[in-house]
Amino acid sequence: MRKRLISALLAGIMTVSLLGCGGSGSAGESSDGSSSEQTSAAEDGEEIIELTLSHNWVEGSSGNGYIWEFIKQYEEENPNVKISTQSLGHDDYEVKIATGIAAGDVADIFEFKGGMLVNVNRNNLAIPLNDILEEDTEWADAFRDGIFNDMTTADGEILGFPVEFAVTTVLYYNQEILKEVGYDAPPEDWDEFLGMCDELNAAGYTPVAFGNAAGWPVESDMFSKYANNMTGTDWFWDIKYGNGGGFTDPEFINALNMLKEATDRGMFNEDINTLEYSLGQQLYFDGKAAMLMDGSYAIRNILDGASQEIQDATQVSFFPYDADGKGEAKAVCGGCGWGVGINSKLEGKKREVAIDFCKRFFGPETAATKLEWGAFPATKLDDYSNADPLQQRYLETIVDNYTDLAQCYSVHLPTNLINVFYNGLQDFMSGNLSAEDYAKEIQAEYERTELK
Amino acid sequence: MNDRHRIKLRPSVIWAYIAPGLLWYAFMVIVPLCIMVGMSFFDWRSVLDNKFIGLENFKELLGDRIFRTALWNNIKIILICLVGQVGLGFLVSLLVNSKVLKFAKVHRVAIFLPVILSTVVVGFMWSIVYNNDFGIVNAFLRAIGQGDLARSWLDNPKQVVFLLAIPLIWQYIGYNMVIFLSGLQGIPTEILESASIDGANAWQRARYVTMPLMKNTFFVVIMLCISGNMKIFDHIYIMTNGGPGSSSMVLALYAYKMSFGASRFGYANAVSVAILVVSLVLIAVLKLVLKEEKDA
């Protein structure tokens, strides 16, 4: 009898919980304000347009949290539009979108990295934006020169709206620490720079803080610039579009050797290759490291993570330069890196709305807001007054003065190739792989890669 | 069992009962397995971008430096865990089962607890243990005045695999202990008692009575150890991501990186096929060895 009672009770609980599921679902819908707005819009006879947007901007974070405000604003202005977002952190999103592109399954509006451009193009996933740019030249001219390079295919089709302008190779230095070893600013010359690193080591500081567990930090934030220093910009364009040159060229080997020399001379913290990117920055924030080689995106992290003292001591400079190379001294690597594409499956009204949304929020209109959030817009800027002092120092020193916008490898080279690059990078830095063998591995994959 | 009580079912009814489970298994395991083997013959980069290349992937695999490192690392981890997980697991189970130990239940719970932790949590925890700046290992060394020995532990390519195996042993000892305990409790106490009356000490009882009677339990545990460590992924993904360089790369992680990192899905499937083949070979060898022992 007791058993029966218990089983009856359990069955009852199950039924109730099932009902509960249904109940809470419907309650959730009705409590959602936007859906009631939609019904009223629908009653007015207007069609409800729902768009999905996938991206790696994290809600509430400084730097790129602004997108959530834009979406809210856009939905308020256009009550018949509903934009639902799929958001992940940077590294996870990169894996997700690369797989989505390979499977041919992406959101209506999707953010993708320059290195994925070849696959986006081969699978015809995004609409070309060239017509839109030609129609509205005033809008198009507001953008920085060269900012569309990362989103342009070999045939000249532009497939993505640039989101931000990022320089990936900025040298941040703690002026107070440098003064302790007798320098006001880091020397421009490569050999003198290495000399200063020796002195910093002797004084008990890590010269340059770096967390390269993921592989991309060394590649994007440092090596791309060394490579440009040795090979020059044109060599890279030829490589990118398959017009000659290869990774076994002496210029590229020299660039690898530059990185090896820096590693062997003790320029970085010992655990560079197992330290998480943000923990590498932490060494600088804690005043244990004198310099940080990082992107312009690190400014947000410095403002969020470092004490006021460190922030005030932080100055910005170009990378050291080896005059034996073919690149320019004041070249920086950078561009938009990530762009936003519009799904080629969208048609009619949906496509119009998607274009309208992107034009507004990735164009000049929102530049000032982005700067306030700690991000650097892809459009030209002439007023820095709203920016934080550190941002201003960066804009005045680097952005106003660079002479050449060079390429960040992972933004321009296809994913499979860059992955082989990452796979060997740490082995090479720790001395388990010679520069020649490493270059051969990259070249072998390069020859297998479709570049168009 | 008495024939009178046996429920008689027609074969069609039996099949009908098995069918849902079988279908589920087929779609979750067998079909993906076939797709995997099929895809390994393609240069599969995206839905619209793939071509048949026959055995090219496998040819490349044989010459692949990182694949060889990964395979060797898997085997190293299996060997270390055979000693650590199986050997220590057996000793611990003997200890917990013996009358010498006080608070046996507390020990049992404490040793089993890591098993129920998420592998990701364990990975994070141990990466903090090994950390250069705030790791407990270095803190301990500094506290006892051996600060010179403090280092960034996971950064040394020569010892990283060994250090990664320690959390694996720590986490799964409890799992093996439970299997061994159930085996131990299946041994009739009369045999052990008569052995001790004959003058066998604790070690002799374990070696000549317990171990031979637990051969099947050992087989199960060793097989689980091999298959578990052939597909090891989460700990290493969290702790080193295969680094520094490729020195702690394992096969499953390499397959993951090749598919979701490099978008070379065909090649990644070839790596997965290799995992399957190597695991089957190892298990077959194990069966052969144990069978020979039985015959001898």
Interface residues (C-beta under 8 A of the other chain):
Chain A: V95 A98 T99 I101 A102 A103 G104 N119 R122 N123 N124 A213 A214 E270 D271 N273 T274 L275 T415 N416 N419 V420 Y422 N423 G424 L425 Q426 D427 F428 M429 S430 N432 L433 E441 E450
Chain B: R45 S46 V47 L48 D49 R65 I66 N132 R151 S152 L154 D155 P157 T240 N241 G243 P244 G245 S246 S247 K257 M258 S259 F260 G261 A262 S263 R264 F265
